Amino acid sequence: MVEPTVYSVGELTRKIRQSLEQGFGEVWVEGEISNLRRQASGHVYFSLKDVGATLSCVLFAGQAAQVRGVNLADGVQVQIFGQVTVYEQRGNYQIIVRKIRGRGMGDLQAKFEALKLRLKEQGLFDAARKRPLPKFPRRIGVITSPTGAAIRDFLNVLHRRMPGTSVLISPTRVQGKGAAAEMAEALQEITAPSPHFEPVDVVVLTRGGGSIEDLWEFNEEVLARAIAACPVPVVSAVGHEIDFTISDFVADLRAATPSAAAEILSANSLEINESLIQFSSRLRRGLAGRIESLRTSLTGVLRTALFSEPARRLRDDQQTLDQYGVEITRTSRDVVQSRRFALERVSRVLTTHSPERRIAEAQHLLATSLNILHQTNRARLESLRSQLDKQAAVLAALNPSAALQRGYSITLTEKGSVLRDAKDAPAGTTLTTRLAKGTLRSVVAKRAD
């Protein structure tokens, strides 16, 4: 009997890897990116999926730096080129990506963008409809899975920062088809008036991270409209910091994580207690100082004569009042007399310096000045007229036209300059001669020296 070949796990995995690498080698594969993760090392891990299957992919840092112009994000449709291999430590087959080229938007991402645009146009994302969160909520409603890590993280942070805060949990599914409708119904129930529970001041809608498929129920329209219609503020704390859902845009506030939502809604009790202690101490010191000041003032008042001998103080004040009356009467009489003397003195000065006499003198001076001005102007005008006549006579004597009238003429060269020397006009030169009446053109036949 032949013993069967028994492989170790590592040996079998290596054989499978060798078969895949030899059988497929490097191939092109098309699909939609999902569950993309970027590591601090620069490596990028993601899944490539279609309707029927999912394929693990890794893009190492060296190749990632060479990828240009492709948006690597969940929901993006791409074509990748790489080597089919096996990650031996986990026994998973994967593709080591060498090249990536975009193919548009995946079905889920396209559906997400279409709903986002439609709700935005309807005003569900408007900042004006966002409501402020209560600073000190008395009761917080939470809609989430009761078994998930999100509720544990939320409660741990909340009760550490503000112990004793009342929390009402509405357990519901947060993943899988139909979960959006269940969360919308839970949102209505938790905010409805109830004789058994106090009303909540704010509602937190939360769950942990996941792929776009895991978080898809938070992108359904039924949940978005339930959030918009909620009568109290809603905080959306879905997934991790990089995850965004339609619920985040409609909610009054988006928290990056469930723990961040708890931090936002809770004030640190230690900080509040310290502030109260400081305010109390300052208030006690201020009141003690004010009471001591009033006590000192009261003691001083009680020691005054008004309280010790009120009758004598009243008589003294009456006597003082009589003295003030006498002084006021005497002072008033002196002031009236002084003002009367001053008025008489001013009247005498006005009589001496009568305005009528000053006006008459000014009018006489004005008339004299006007007469002198007229005479000066006439003399100046005659002098200027005489100078003008003389200059006109000089101009007339120097006018070339006058010389022409006396029988003289002016001869010009072809360039229009005055001919003064016969040497400047050799034979053949065309000349223009201006007379008193008319102009002659001539050509020099011969120059007579």
C-alpha positions as CSV (number, residue, x, y, z in Angstrom):
1,M,0.0,0.0,0.0
2,V,1.4,3.4,-1.1
3,E,1.5,5.9,1.6
4,P,-0.3,9.2,0.6
5,T,1.7,12.3,0.3
6,V,1.2,14.6,3.3
7,Y,2.0,18.2,2.9
8,S,2.5,20.7,5.6
9,V,0.3,23.8,5.5
10,G,3.3,25.9,4.3
11,E,4.2,23.4,1.6
12,L,0.6,23.2,0.3
13,T,0.3,27.0,0.3
14,R,3.5,27.5,-1.6
15,K,2.4,24.9,-4.2
16,I,-0.9,26.8,-4.6
17,R,1.0,30.1,-4.9
18,Q,3.3,28.6,-7.5
19,S,0.4,27.2,-9.5
20,L,-1.5,30.5,-9.4
21,E,1.6,32.6,-10.4
22,Q,2.5,30.1,-13.2
23,G,-1.1,29.6,-14.4
24,F,-2.2,33.2,-14.4
25,G,0.9,35.4,-14.1
26,E,0.0,39.1,-14.6
27,V,-3.6,39.9,-15.6
28,W,-6.0,42.8,-16.0
29,V,-9.0,42.7,-13.7
30,E,-12.0,45.2,-13.6
31,G,-14.2,45.9,-10.6
32,E,-15.2,48.3,-7.9
33,I,-12.9,49.4,-5.0
34,S,-14.2,48.5,-1.6
35,N,-12.9,48.7,2.0
36,L,-9.8,50.7,1.0
37,R,-7.2,51.2,3.7
38,R,-4.0,53.3,3.6
39,Q,-1.2,52.3,6.0
40,A,1.4,54.6,7.5
41,S,4.0,52.6,5.5
42,G,2.5,53.9,2.3
43,H,1.0,50.6,1.3
44,V,-2.6,50.6,0.1
45,Y,-5.0,47.6,0.7
46,F,-8.4,47.2,-0.8
47,S,-10.9,44.8,-2.3
48,L,-12.0,44.6,-5.9
49,K,-15.5,43.4,-6.2
50,D,-18.4,42.9,-8.7
51,V,-21.8,41.3,-8.3
52,G,-20.4,37.8,-8.0
53,A,-17.1,37.9,-6.1
54,T,-14.5,39.9,-4.1
55,L,-10.7,39.9,-4.7
56,S,-8.1,41.1,-2.2
57,C,-5.5,43.6,-3.6
58,V,-2.4,45.2,-2.3
59,L,-0.6,48.3,-3.8
60,F,2.8,48.6,-2.3
61,A,4.2,52.1,-1.5
62,G,6.7,52.0,-4.4
63,Q,4.0,51.4,-7.0
64,A,1.5,53.7,-5.2
65,A,3.8,56.7,-5.7
66,Q,3.7,56.0,-9.5
67,V,-0.1,55.9,-9.7
68,R,-1.3,59.3,-11.0
69,G,-4.7,60.6,-12.0
70,V,-6.7,57.8,-10.4
71,N,-9.0,58.5,-7.5
72,L,-8.5,55.6,-5.1
73,A,-11.6,55.5,-3.0
74,D,-14.5,53.2,-2.1
75,G,-17.0,52.9,-4.9
76,V,-14.7,53.8,-7.7
77,Q,-14.7,51.5,-10.7
78,V,-11.1,50.7,-11.9
79,Q,-9.1,48.3,-14.0
80,I,-6.0,46.9,-12.3
81,F,-3.0,45.1,-13.7
82,G,-0.9,42.8,-11.5
83,Q,0.3,39.4,-10.5
84,V,-2.0,36.8,-9.0
85,T,-0.4,35.3,-5.9
86,V,-1.1,34.0,-2.4
87,Y,-0.4,35.7,0.9
88,E,1.1,32.6,2.6
89,Q,0.7,33.8,6.2
90,R,-3.1,33.8,5.9
91,G,-3.6,31.5,2.9
92,N,-5.5,34.2,1.0
93,Y,-5.1,34.7,-2.7
94,Q,-4.6,38.3,-3.9
95,I,-3.3,40.5,-6.6
96,I,-0.1,42.5,-6.2
97,V,-1.1,45.7,-8.2
98,R,1.3,47.1,-10.7
99,K,-0.9,49.5,-12.7
100,I,-4.4,51.1,-12.1
101,R,-6.6,53.0,-14.5
102,G,-10.0,54.5,-13.8
103,R,-13.3,53.3,-15.2
104,G,-15.7,55.7,-13.6
105,M,-17.9,55.3,-10.6
106,G,-19.2,52.0,-9.1
107,D,-22.9,51.3,-8.8
108,L,-23.1,51.9,-5.1
109,Q,-21.1,55.1,-5.3
110,A,-23.2,56.4,-8.2
111,K,-26.3,55.7,-6.2
112,F,-24.8,57.5,-3.3
113,E,-23.9,60.6,-5.3
114,A,-27.3,60.7,-7.0
115,L,-29.2,60.7,-3.7
116,K,-26.8,63.1,-2.1
117,L,-27.3,65.6,-5.0
118,R,-31.1,65.2,-4.9
119,L,-31.4,65.7,-1.1
120,K,-29.0,68.7,-1.3
121,E,-31.2,70.4,-3.9
122,Q,-34.2,69.8,-1.6
123,G,-32.4,71.7,1.2
124,L,-31.9,68.7,3.6
125,F,-28.2,69.6,3.9
126,D,-28.7,73.4,4.4
127,A,-26.8,74.9,7.4
128,A,-29.8,77.1,8.2
129,R,-31.9,74.1,9.3
130,K,-29.1,72.7,11.5
131,R,-30.0,73.0,15.2
132,P,-27.5,73.6,18.0
133,L,-26.9,70.8,20.4
134,P,-27.9,71.2,24.1
135,K,-24.8,72.1,26.2
136,F,-25.9,69.9,29.1
137,P,-28.3,67.3,27.8
138,R,-30.3,65.7,30.6
139,R,-31.2,62.6,28.6
140,I,-29.5,61.2,25.5
141,G,-31.2,58.8,23.1
142,V,-28.9,56.3,21.3
143,I,-29.9,54.2,18.2
144,T,-27.4,51.5,17.5
145,S,-26.8,47.7,17.8
146,P,-26.7,46.7,21.4
147,T,-23.9,44.2,20.8
148,G,-21.6,46.4,18.8
149,A,-18.4,48.1,20.0
150,A,-19.9,51.5,19.1
151,I,-22.3,51.6,22.1
152,R,-19.5,50.4,24.5
153,D,-17.2,53.2,23.3
154,F,-19.9,55.8,23.5
155,L,-21.0,54.9,27.1
156,N,-17.4,54.5,28.4
157,V,-16.4,58.0,27.3
158,L,-19.8,59.6,28.3
159,H,-19.8,58.2,31.8
160,R,-16.1,58.9,32.4
161,R,-16.6,62.6,31.5
162,M,-20.0,63.1,33.0
163,P,-21.1,60.3,35.3
164,G,-24.8,59.8,35.9
165,T,-25.9,61.1,32.5
166,S,-29.2,59.4,31.6
167,V,-29.0,57.4,28.3
168,L,-32.0,55.7,26.6
169,I,-30.9,53.0,24.1
170,S,-33.1,51.9,21.2
171,P,-31.6,48.6,20.0
172,T,-31.8,48.0,16.2
173,R,-30.0,46.5,13.3
174,V,-27.4,48.8,11.7
175,Q,-26.4,46.6,8.8
176,G,-28.2,44.6,6.2
177,K,-31.2,45.2,4.0
178,G,-34.1,46.8,5.8
179,A,-32.0,48.2,8.7
180,A,-32.5,51.8,7.4
181,A,-36.3,51.5,7.8
182,E,-35.8,50.0,11.3
183,M,-33.5,52.8,12.4
184,A,-36.0,55.4,11.0
185,E,-38.8,53.8,13.0
186,A,-36.6,53.7,16.1
187,L,-35.9,57.4,15.6
188,Q,-39.6,58.2,15.7
189,E,-40.3,56.0,18.7
190,I,-37.4,57.3,20.8
191,T,-38.5,61.0,20.4
192,A,-42.3,60.3,20.7
193,P,-43.9,61.5,24.0
194,S,-44.2,58.7,26.5
195,P,-45.7,58.5,30.0
196,H,-43.0,56.0,31.0
197,F,-39.8,57.9,29.9
198,E,-38.5,61.4,30.1
199,P,-38.1,63.0,26.7
200,V,-34.6,62.9,25.2
201,D,-32.8,66.2,24.4
202,V,-30.7,64.8,21.6
203,V,-30.4,61.5,19.6
204,V,-27.2,59.8,18.6
205,L,-27.2,57.5,15.5
206,T,-24.1,55.4,15.6
207,R,-22.2,52.3,14.6
208,G,-18.6,51.2,14.0
209,G,-16.6,51.3,10.8
210,G,-16.9,49.0,7.8
211,S,-16.9,48.9,4.0
212,I,-19.4,50.9,1.9
213,E,-21.6,47.8,1.8
214,D,-21.6,47.6,5.6
215,L,-22.5,51.2,6.0
216,W,-25.0,51.4,3.1
217,E,-28.1,51.4,5.2
218,F,-27.1,54.9,6.5
219,N,-27.2,56.0,2.8
220,E,-30.9,55.2,2.4
221,E,-33.5,58.0,1.8
222,V,-36.0,56.7,4.3
223,L,-33.4,57.2,7.1
224,A,-32.3,60.6,5.8
225,R,-35.9,61.9,5.8
226,A,-36.5,60.5,9.3
227,I,-33.4,62.4,10.6
228,A,-34.6,65.6,8.9
229,A,-38.1,65.3,10.5
230,C,-36.7,64.5,14.0
231,P,-38.0,67.0,16.6
232,V,-34.7,67.1,18.5
233,P,-31.1,67.5,17.3
234,V,-29.5,64.4,15.8
235,V,-25.8,63.5,15.9
236,S,-24.5,61.1,13.2
237,A,-21.5,59.0,14.4
238,V,-21.1,56.4,11.8
239,G,-17.9,54.5,11.0
240,H,-14.5,55.9,11.2
241,E,-13.2,59.4,10.6
242,I,-12.8,58.8,6.8
243,D,-16.3,57.4,6.4
244,F,-19.1,59.7,5.2
245,T,-22.7,58.7,4.7
246,I,-25.9,60.5,3.7
247,S,-26.9,60.5,7.4
248,D,-23.8,62.6,8.2
249,F,-24.9,65.3,5.8
250,V,-28.6,65.5,7.0
251,A,-27.8,65.3,10.7
252,D,-27.4,68.4,12.8
253,L,-23.9,67.4,13.6
254,R,-21.4,64.7,12.3
255,A,-19.1,63.1,14.8
256,A,-16.0,61.3,13.4
257,T,-16.5,58.3,15.7
258,P,-18.9,57.1,18.5
259,S,-16.3,58.2,21.1
260,A,-16.1,61.7,19.5
261,A,-19.9,61.9,19.8
262,A,-19.7,61.2,23.5
263,E,-17.0,63.8,24.0
264,I,-19.1,66.4,22.1
265,L,-22.2,65.8,24.2
266,S,-20.6,65.5,27.6
267,A,-18.8,68.1,29.6
268,N,-15.9,67.0,31.7
269,S,-17.3,66.8,35.2
270,L,-14.0,67.4,36.8
271,E,-13.6,70.7,34.9
272,I,-17.1,71.7,35.9
273,N,-16.5,70.9,39.5
274,E,-13.3,72.9,39.6
275,S,-15.0,75.8,37.9
276,L,-17.8,75.7,40.5
277,I,-15.3,75.6,43.3
278,Q,-13.4,78.6,41.9
279,F,-16.7,80.6,41.3
280,S,-17.9,79.7,44.9
281,S,-14.6,80.8,46.4
282,R,-14.6,84.1,44.5
283,L,-18.2,84.7,45.4
284,R,-17.6,84.1,49.2
285,R,-14.5,86.4,49.2
286,G,-16.5,89.1,47.4
287,L,-19.5,88.9,49.7
288,A,-17.2,88.9,52.8
289,G,-15.4,92.0,51.6
290,R,-18.7,93.8,50.8
291,I,-20.2,92.9,54.2
292,E,-17.1,94.2,56.0
293,S,-17.1,97.4,54.1
294,L,-20.8,98.0,54.9
295,R,-20.2,97.2,58.5
296,T,-17.4,99.8,58.7
297,S,-19.6,102.4,57.1
298,L,-22.4,101.7,59.5
299,T,-20.2,102.0,62.5
300,G,-18.9,105.3,61.3
301,V,-22.5,106.6,60.7
302,L,-23.6,105.5,64.2
303,R,-20.8,107.5,65.7
304,T,-21.7,110.8,64.0
305,A,-23.6,113.6,65.9
306,L,-26.7,113.0,63.7
307,F,-27.3,109.8,65.6
308,S,-25.8,110.7,69.0
309,E,-27.4,114.2,69.4
310,P,-29.9,114.7,66.6
311,A,-31.6,117.8,68.3
312,R,-28.4,119.7,68.7
313,R,-27.4,118.8,65.1
314,L,-30.7,120.1,63.9
315,R,-30.3,123.5,65.7
316,D,-26.8,123.9,64.3
317,D,-28.0,123.2,60.8
318,Q,-30.8,125.8,61.3
319,Q,-28.3,128.4,62.5
320,T,-26.0,127.7,59.6
321,L,-29.0,128.0,57.2
322,D,-29.7,131.5,58.6
323,Q,-26.1,132.6,58.1
324,Y,-26.2,131.4,54.5
325,G,-29.4,133.4,53.9
326,V,-27.8,136.6,55.2
327,E,-24.7,136.1,53.1
328,I,-26.7,135.4,50.0
329,T,-28.8,138.6,50.4
330,R,-25.7,140.7,50.9
331,T,-23.8,139.1,48.0
332,S,-26.8,139.5,45.7
333,R,-27.1,143.2,46.5
334,D,-23.4,143.8,45.9
335,V,-23.5,142.0,42.6
336,V,-26.5,144.0,41.3
337,Q,-24.8,147.3,42.2
338,S,-21.6,146.2,40.5
339,R,-23.4,145.2,37.3
340,R,-25.3,148.6,37.3
341,F,-22.0,150.6,37.5
342,A,-20.5,148.4,34.7
343,L,-23.6,149.1,32.5
344,E,-23.3,152.8,32.9
345,R,-19.7,152.7,32.0
346,V,-20.3,150.8,28.8
347,S,-23.1,153.3,27.9
348,R,-20.8,156.2,28.1
349,V,-18.2,154.4,25.9
350,L,-20.8,153.7,23.3
351,T,-21.9,157.3,23.2
352,T,-18.4,158.5,22.7
353,H,-17.7,156.0,19.9
354,S,-21.0,156.5,18.0
355,P,-21.3,154.1,15.1
356,E,-23.1,156.8,12.9
357,R,-20.0,159.1,13.0
358,R,-17.7,156.1,12.2
359,I,-19.9,155.2,9.2
360,A,-19.9,158.8,7.8
361,E,-16.1,158.9,8.0
362,A,-15.8,155.6,6.3
363,Q,-18.2,156.7,3.5
364,H,-16.2,159.9,2.8
365,L,-13.0,157.9,2.7
366,L,-14.5,155.4,0.3
367,A,-15.7,158.2,-2.1
368,T,-12.3,159.8,-2.1
369,S,-10.6,156.5,-2.8
370,L,-13.0,155.8,-5.7
371,N,-12.2,159.2,-7.3
372,I,-8.5,158.6,-7.1
373,L,-8.9,155.1,-8.5
374,H,-10.9,156.5,-11.5
375,Q,-8.3,159.2,-12.2
376,T,-5.5,156.7,-12.0
377,N,-7.2,154.3,-14.3
378,R,-7.9,157.0,-16.9
379,A,-4.3,158.1,-16.9
380,R,-3.0,154.5,-17.2
381,L,-5.4,153.9,-20.1
382,E,-4.2,156.9,-22.0
383,S,-0.6,155.9,-21.5
384,L,-1.3,152.4,-22.8
385,R,-3.2,153.7,-25.8
386,S,-0.3,156.0,-26.7
387,Q,2.2,153.1,-26.5
388,L,-0.1,151.0,-28.7
389,D,-0.2,153.7,-31.4
390,K,3.6,154.0,-31.4
391,Q,4.1,150.2,-31.7
392,A,1.5,150.0,-34.5
393,A,3.4,152.7,-36.4
394,V,6.7,150.8,-36.0
395,L,5.0,147.6,-37.2
396,A,3.6,149.3,-40.2
397,A,7.0,150.7,-41.1
398,L,8.6,147.2,-40.8
399,N,5.8,145.4,-42.7
400,P,7.3,143.8,-45.9
401,S,4.1,144.7,-47.8
402,A,4.8,148.4,-47.3
403,A,8.2,148.0,-49.0
404,L,6.5,146.2,-51.9
405,Q,4.1,149.1,-52.3
406,R,7.1,151.5,-52.6
407,G,8.3,149.4,-55.7
408,Y,10.5,146.9,-54.1
409,S,10.2,143.1,-54.6
410,I,11.1,139.9,-52.8
411,T,12.8,137.0,-54.6
412,L,12.5,133.5,-53.1
413,T,14.4,130.3,-54.0
414,E,12.6,127.0,-54.7
415,K,12.8,126.1,-51.0
416,G,11.0,129.3,-50.1
417,S,14.0,131.1,-48.5
418,V,14.7,134.8,-49.3
419,L,17.4,135.2,-52.0
420,R,20.0,137.8,-50.7
421,D,23.1,136.9,-52.8
422,A,23.2,136.2,-56.5
423,K,25.8,133.6,-55.9
424,D,23.1,131.5,-54.3
425,A,21.2,131.3,-57.7
426,P,23.3,129.6,-60.4
427,A,22.1,129.3,-64.0
428,G,19.0,127.1,-64.3
429,T,17.7,128.0,-60.8
430,T,13.9,128.6,-60.6
431,L,13.0,131.7,-58.7
432,T,9.8,133.2,-57.4
433,T,9.5,137.0,-57.2
434,R,6.7,138.7,-55.1
435,L,5.6,142.2,-56.2
436,A,3.1,144.6,-54.7
437,K,0.5,143.0,-56.9
438,G,1.1,139.4,-58.2
439,T,4.0,136.9,-58.3
440,L,6.5,136.1,-61.1
441,R,8.3,132.8,-61.7
442,S,11.6,132.9,-63.6
443,V,14.6,130.8,-64.5
444,V,18.2,132.2,-64.2
445,A,19.7,132.1,-67.7
446,K,22.9,133.8,-66.8
447,R,24.3,135.4,-63.7
448,A,25.8,138.9,-64.2
449,D,28.6,139.3,-61.7
